[in-house]
Amino acid sequence: MSLLRSFGLVVLMEVPMLAQQQATVAQAPAAPAQPALRLDIPHSSNPLNTYRATLVPQPNLANSSRIDSLIKDGVLELSLKDAIALSLENNLDIAIARYNIPIAAADVLRTQAGGSFRGVNTGVVQNTPGGGVGGFGSGSSGAGAGGTSGGAGGAGSGASGLVSSTLGAGTNVSSYDPAITGTFNIEHYAEPLSNTIVYGVPQLQQNTTTGNIGYTQAFPTGTSISAVFDNNRGTTNSPESFLVPTLNTYYHIALQQQLLAGFGLGPNLRFLRIAKNNQRISDEAFKLQLVTTVTQIANMYWDLVAAYEDEGVKSRSLDFARQTLDSGRKQLALQAIPAMDVMKEEAEEASREQDLTIAKTTLQFQELLIKNALTKNLDDPILEAMPVRPTDRSTMPDTTSQGPTEDMIVRALKDRLELGESDIDLENRRLSRDAARNALLPSVALTAYYGGSGLAGLQNPESGTISTSPTDFAGSLRTAFNNSAPDYYVGIAVNVPIRNRVAKSDQYRAELETRQSELRMQQLKKQIRIEVRNAQYALEQSEARVISARKGRDLAQKTFDITAKEQELGAGSNFQTLTARRDLAEAESTLVAAMTAYQKAKIELDRSVGSTLDANDISIESAKTGIAPSGQ
């Protein structure tokens, strides 16, 4: 058997599927569960690791060991709580969304160095068939930024009718990571000459050795510094050269400060601030993914319960039809009833067999859907064919009030994750708007630098000239740094674009996009109000439907009891009793459907109010690691 063993997920390297997966739970204990994915970029004290690739292990596609503990006598016994726990560990929609968290963290690291943000995905992934999405149920979901449904609040480009073209607009941001440059080269150069007047030789030969080093860094205030330290050593065969070899040293320290456009922390830290906000959006989006998936799993679970109970109803109805047909055949053999009554009973049995076949295949399909939703793979044919027995049953409606509608709306406006995403996205747009305003200003840069030069070398005896320069490299350094040959400069560079139409267009567009996002926020609030009221109405309707269906079932039960009693007393026929039993089965199926609709209405009310995670005691940290608590 290849289904009952799956290993946990590890932090840095996920354990591959090993041969032990062939063993059963009784043969070996399950490996301790480990986080599914590291959510930060690994850091190392080794500076060389900065230049080495950080690899991400392949996903572990083994099912969590929790599923093994739920298998009893070849049947997967599943409660709603178990189903939600398995979805947190194995559901691939959640597993896909989980990667967005470290992706957002990587964007923060990038922007800390002054790089532009790459953005994060915030759309909800709904590729698990069942629960009304993914091609099965009420309808398929649409496409959106980062998922199969649109990202809330315009966190993705173009989502929800919003434009995000100026997100991050503003002046250029230089790298805040310091950079060191260096060059070392040796050159031999020979040049034939037309005469010996200038250099004293018919062919000039020069040997040059150069060693330079530089340093550059920018700062969030709009400041940048640079430094260079250049050295070269040259020799020549010309007797006209005063020093052989010639040693040159030069250093230069420069500072530049933007005074208008690009000045201050606002425009220069906008990428980092947006990336951090995007990280918050990614966290909210992951919670929204959990809400969506848990809602879907809960709906699928109650569909499974309905299919399981309806299969029982249809099975009992068929058993009674067979008993009635068997009794009728015996009575026909005694010529106590006409053959026509037996033919009616045979037709009724055939109809009940059809109903049971439909109910069984519906149950099998629901079992397959929920197993697909709660596992990473269904490669094992035994697990794929294993029946699922739901252990929770629909309960009668709780007639206690859910509380005033306005109180629920206030709670929804505080707890709904879509509003949180939209609010953070609006903050990003305001950051971009302010940076675009700053980019309208002319560019004024204050530049200052200080440097020095040094010269040294041995006197060329053939030149006939007495040199006053030091003779060694140390002397060249002293000359450069003792302020005897300084080089300093202070200046201002101004760039005033005439008409400034590009920056003006970006700034005005950023203003428009901000206002557009504010309208979207108001639209979301109105939408949430309607969703809460609609969910309350649906719950009230489903309660009424359950009450009506329960009364109908009770009346059908009494009718059946009466007809059965009449048949025993000889006042009724088998077909009348069979018809009453059929009506009872239909009433029971109607009650099952009403109870399922009621459970789904409660689920939708939790979602609309924003209480899904609290109602199901879901830990966000556990969901991020892919390890549901043992008690869940």
N, C-alpha and C positions, 0 to 999 in steps of 0.2 A: 504493500500500500504506500502510495506516494503523497497522501494528503495530510497526514497527521503531524508532521514535524515541520516547523518553520522557525527560523532563527530570528532573534531581535536585530534591531538596526543599531549601528555603531556610530561614534561621533565623527571620526575622520575617515575611516575606511569601513564600508559596509561589507559584512561577511557574506561571501557568495553562498549559493545553495550547494550544500555538501552532501555527501553520501548518507549522512545521518538523517536526512529528511525522509528517508525511506522507513525509518523506525516509527513505532507507535509511541504514544505518550507513556505507556506502561514500561517501555523498554529503556527510556532515557529521560531525565528531567529537561525541561525547557531551558534554553540559554537565557540569562538575564536580559531583560529588555534594555536597549540602548537607544539614545536619540536617533531619529531618522536622518538628520541633516545638521551639519554645523551652520549656525546662523550668523557667524562673523568670519572675517578674513583672518586666518591664523597669523600670529605674530611670532617673530623669532629674534633672539638677541644676536644671531649671526648676521652681520651686515651684508654678507654675500647673498643671502636669501632674497634680498630686495631685487636681485637680477635673475632670480630663478622662478619658473612658472609654478604657481600654486594650483594643483590639480584637484578636481572634484570627483570623488568616486562615483562609479555607476550606481544607479538606483538599485536597492535591494527589492526584488520582485517576489520574495517569499512572503506568504501570509503570516500574520502574527500568530503566536502560540495560543492566544486566547480562544481561537476558534476550536482548537483541539479539546479544550475543557468543556465546551458546550455540546460536544457530540456524545450522545448516550444511546447505546443499542442501535447504532447505525442511523440515528436521526439527529439532526441539528436542532436542539431545543433553544429557542430564542425569545428573550423578552425585549421590550422596547429599549430598556436601559442597555442590554447587551448589544443590540443593533447599533445604538449610537456610539458605544465604546469601540466596536469593531470598525465603524466608519472613520473614527478619529485615527485609528491605527492603519487602516488599509485602503480607504477610499481614494481613488486616483485623482479625483477632482481636488480634494484637499491636498494630496501629495504634490500636485502640479502648482497649486497656489502657494504652497509652503516655500517654494524656491524664490518667490517674489520678495521675501523678507531679506535674505542675504544679498539679493540683487540690489535692493534699495540701500543696504549698508555699503555695498561696493561703490554706489554712486556718491555717498557721503565722503568716502575716502578720496575719490577722484576730485571732488570739489574742494576738499581741504587743501589741495595743492594748487587751487586756482583754475582747475579744468571746468568746463561746462558740464552740466548734468545731462545724463542720457535719458532720464525719465524712468518711471516705473509703470507696471501694469496693474490696473485696478479693477478690470472687469471680472465678473463672477463666472467661474468655469462650471458649466452644467452639461458635461458630456456623459454622465451616468444615465443610461436609459431607465425610464420609470419616473413616477412622481410628477407626471405632466410635462416633462422636458426631455430633450434628447431624442425626439422622434416618437416617443410613446406617451400616451396620455392626452392631455387637453391640447397640446400643440408644441411645436419645436421652438427653441429659443433663437434669438437673433444674434448677430455678430456685434462685438464691441471691443473697446481697447483692452487687450490683455485677457479676454475671456470670450465665452459664447453669449454673454449678455453685456449690455453697455455699462461702462464705468459711471458711477454716480457723480454728479456735480462737475462734470467736465474734466476729471482728473486725467483722462485720456484725450488725445487730440481729436476734436470733432465730436466727442461724445455728448449725448443729450442736446444736440443742436448748438453747442458752444464752439467758438473759435479760440484756438490757443496759439496763434501764430507768433505773438509777441512775448510769450512766456520766456523769461530770461533775457529780454532785450536790454541793451545798454552799451556802455563803452567796453572796449576789450579789457580782459583781465589777464595779467601776466602770471607766470608760474610762481607760486610761493615756495616751491621746493628749490633749495639752492642747487646750483649746477657748477661743477668744476670742469674746466676745459684745459687741455694741455697739448703741446706739440713738441716734438723733438725730431730734428732732421739734420742730416749731414749732406753737404753739396760740394762737388768739385766742378769748377767752371773754368774752361779754357777758351780764349778768344784771340784769334790772329789779328795783329795790328798792321796798319799800312806804314807806320813809322815808329821810331823810338823816342820821339821828342817828348811825348806826354808821360809815358810810363817807364821809359828807359829800357824796354825789352821788346823784341819783335813779336812775342806772344805772351799775353797776360794770363796768368794762372792764379785762380783764387780758390781757397778752401774755406768753407763756412760751416760752422756748427751752431745750431739754434736750439734753445730750450726755453719755451714760454709756458706760463700757467695763468689761468683766468678764473674769476669767480663772479657769479651773478645771482641776484635774488631780488624778488619783489615782495612787497608787504601790503596788507589790506588797506592801508591808509592812502594808497596811490603813490607810494614811495618805492623807488628801486635803487639798488646800489650795484656797483660793479667795480672790480679791481683786476688789474693786469700786472704781471711781473715778467718782463721780457729780458732775455740774455742772449748774446751771440758772441762767438769767437771767430775771427777771420784772419787768414794769412794770405800773403801774396808774394809773388816773385819780383815785384816791381821795386827797384831801389828808391823810387820817389815816395814810397809809403813811409811815413815817419815811425809808425809802430808796427812791429811784427812779432807776435800776433797782436791784433787789436781786440780788446775786451770791452763790450758795451753792455750797460745795464740801464733799464728804464722801468719805473713803476708808476701806476696811475690809479687813483681811487676816486670814483665819480658817484655823485648822488643826484637823482632826479625826482622832483615832486610835482605831481599834477595839482594845479591850483583851482581849476573850474571843472570841466568835464573829467570824470574819473577821480574826483577828489573825495576822500572819506570812506568810511566803512560800508555805507549803504550800497553804492554801486559795485564795490569791489568784493563784498561778501554775499552778494545776491545769489550766486550759484550755490554756495554752501547752505545758505538759509533755505533756499528752495529745495535742495536735496534733503535737508533734515525734515522739512515739511512733507516732502514726498515719502520719506521713511515713515512718518506718522500716518500718512494716507495709506501706505502699504500695510501698516499694522491694522488700521481700521478696515481695509479691504479684506484682509485675512479673516477678521472677525465676521465680516459680512459673508465671506465664503462659508464659514462655519455655520452661520445662521441658515444660509441657503441650503447647504448640504444636509444639515440636521433636519430642517423642515422637509426636505425631499425624502430622507430616510424614514421619518415618522409617517409621512403620507403613504409611502410604500409598505411600511409595516402594517398599517391599518387596512390597506388593500389586501395584504396577505391574510390578516385576521378575517376579513370579510370573505375572501375566497375559501379559507379553511372552514369557516362556519357554514357557508352556503353549500360547500361540498357535503357536509354532514346533514344538512337539511335535505338535499337532493338524495342522499343515500338512504335516509330513513323513509323518504317518500317512496323510493323504488322498492325497498324491503316490504313496505305495506302493500304496494301494488302487486308484488309477487305473491304475498300471502293471500291476498284477495283473489288473485287469479287461480292459485292452487285450490282454494276453497271452492271457487266457482266451477272448476273442472270436476271436482268431486261431486258437487251438486248436479252438474250436467250428466255425469255418469249415472246418477240415481234418477235422472229425468225430473229433478225438482225445479229446475229453471230452464228457460229456453236457451238455445245455442246463441241467439243474438246477444244475450247478456254477457256470455263468455267472450264473444268477439269484441264487445266494447271494453271489457277488462283487458284483453290482449292489446288493444290499441292504446289503452291507458298505460300499460306497462312499457310498451315501446316508447311512448312519449317520455315516461319517467327515465328510461334508459338514456334517451337522447339528452335530457336535462342533466343527468349525472355525468355523462361524457363531457359535456360542455363545462360543467363545474370542475371536473377533475383536470381538464387541460388548462382551464383558467388558473387553477391552483398551482399546477406545475409551472406555468409561465411566471406567476408571481413569485414562486420559490426561486426560479432562475434569476429573475430581476433583482431580488434582494440579495442573493448570493453574489451576483456580479457587483452589486453596490458595496458589499462588505468585504471583498477580497481583492488582492492585487492580481491574482491569476486564478483561472479555473482550468488549469492544464490537467489536473487529476480527474479522470472520468468518474471516479467514485464520488468525489466531492460534488462534481457537476450534477450527478444524478441523485444525490442524497436528498431525501425529503426534509423539509423544514417545518417544525411544529412551533407555532407561536404560543407562548405561555401566558401572555396578557390577553384579557378579553375586554370588549367594549363595556363600559359601565353606563348606567342610566344617567341622564343629564343632571347636573347639579343646578338646582333652580335658584341657588343663592345669587344675588346680584354681583355683577362684575365691578360694580362701583360706578359713580357718575361718569358719563361720557366725557365731559370736559376734563375731569381728572386724568382719564386715560389718554386724552389728547395731549395734555401737558406732559405726561410721562413719555409719550411717544416723541414729542418734540425735543425732549431732553436726551432720550436714549437711542433714538434711531441712528444707526451708523452712517446712513447716507448723508444725513445733515452734517455729521462730523467731517466726513470727507469733503463735502461741498464748502464748509467753512474754512478748512485748511487750504483748499484750492483757491478760494477767494483771497486768502492771505498771500498766496504765491503771486496772484495777479496784481495785487497792490504793490508787492515788492518790485515786480517787473515794471509797473506803471511809474513808480518813483525813479527807477533806474533809467527809464526812457526819458523822463523829464530832465534828469541830470545830463543825458547825452545830447540834449539840445544846446547846451552851453558851448562856447568856443573852447578850443584846446589851448591851455596856457601851461607851459612846463618850465619850471625853474630848474636849471642845471648848474651844478658846481663840481669842480674836480680839482685835485691837487696831485702833483707828481714830481718826479725828480729824475735826473739823468746822471749816469756815471760812466767814466772812461778810464781805461788802464791798458797797459801793454809795454812790451820791451822795446827799447829804442832800436831802430834799424840803423846799424853802423854805416850802411851804404848811403843813407839819406844825407848824412853830414849835418843833421839838425839835432839840437839838444832838446829832449822831451821833458816837460814838467809834470807829466801824468804819472800816477802810481804804476807799479810794474805788475801787480798781481790782481786776481779777481776780488780779493778782500778790499783792495784799494778802490776798485770800481764801485763796490757796494757802499763803502763809506762816502764816496763822492755823491752817490745817488740819494742817500738818506740823511746827509748832514746839512741839507738845505742850502748847499753851495750852488746848486744848479736847479732851482725850483721851476715847476710848471704849474700854474694855477689859473683857474678860469671861473667866472660867474656870468650867467646869461639867462635870458628868458626867450623861449620860442613860442610864438603865437600863431594859431591857425584858426582863421575865422571863415567858415564856409558861407558863401553868398547864397541867399535864399534858403539853404539848409532843408531842402524838401524831403530828403530821405529820412533824416532824424525826426522831422516834423510829422511825417506820415506815420512812422513807428510810434511816436508818442501819442498821437491822436487815436491810432488804432488800439493801443494799450488801454487808453481811457475807455473806449467803446467796449472792449472785451471785459474790462472790469465791471462796467455797468450791466453788461449782458449776464455776467456771472451772478451779480446781485439779484437780478430778476429770476435767475434759475433757482437761487436759494428760496425766494418767496414762492416760486412754483412748487418746489419740493415740500414746503410747509403745507401748502394747500392740498397737495396730493396725499400727504400723510394724514391730514385730517379726514379726508374722504375715505382712505383705506381703513382707518380705525372705525369710523361709523359703519362702513360696509361690512367689516368683519363682525361687528356687534349685531348688525341686522342678520347676517348669515347664521350666526350662532343662535339667535332667537328663532329664526326659521327652522333650523335643524332641530332645536329642542321641541318645537311644535310638531315637526315631522316624526320625531321619535315617539312622542306621546300618542299621536294619531296611529302610528304603526303598531305600537304596543296594544292599544285598544282593539285595533283590527285583528291582531294576532290572538288576543284573549277571546274575542267574539268567534273567530274561526275555530279556536280550540273548543269552545262550548258547543258550537254547531256540530263539530266532529264527534264530540262525546255524545251528544243527543242522537245523532244518526247511527252511531255505533250501538247505542243502547236499543234504539228502535229495531236495528237489524237483529240483535240478540233476541228480541221479543217477537220477531217475525213480522214487524210492521213496516220494515224498510228493506230495500234491496242492497246487494253488494255494490252496485254501481253508484247509488246515492252516497253510500259511505265513502267509496273511493273518490267521488267528486268532492266531498267535504274534506277528505284528507289532502287532496290536491290544493284546494283553497287554503287549507292550513299551511301547507308548504310554501305557497306563494306569499301568504301573510308573514311567515317566518323570514323568508328571503327579503321581503320589503323592510322588515324590522332590522335585519342585518345591514341593509344598505343605509337605512336611516341612522343607525348607530355609527356606522363608518363616516357618514357625512358630518355627524355631530363631532366626532373626534377630529376630523380634518378642520372643522370650523374653529375648534379650540386652538389647533396648531396655527391657523392663520391669524387668529386674534393675538396670540403670543408674538408672532412675527411682526404684525402691524404695530404693536405697542413697543416692540424692541426688547422683549423679555425672554426670547427663546433660549439664550445661553443660560440665564439664571434659572429658568424653569426646568432645565435639564441638568443643572449642576455641572456645567462644562467649564473646565479650567483652560484658559487660553494658553498658558505655558505648556500644559500637557499636550494640547493640540499642536503647538508649534514643534514639539519634539517628536510627535507621533506615538506617544506612549500614554494610553489612558490609564488612570489610577486603577489599582486592582479592585477597589471597591465599586468602581463604576461599571 
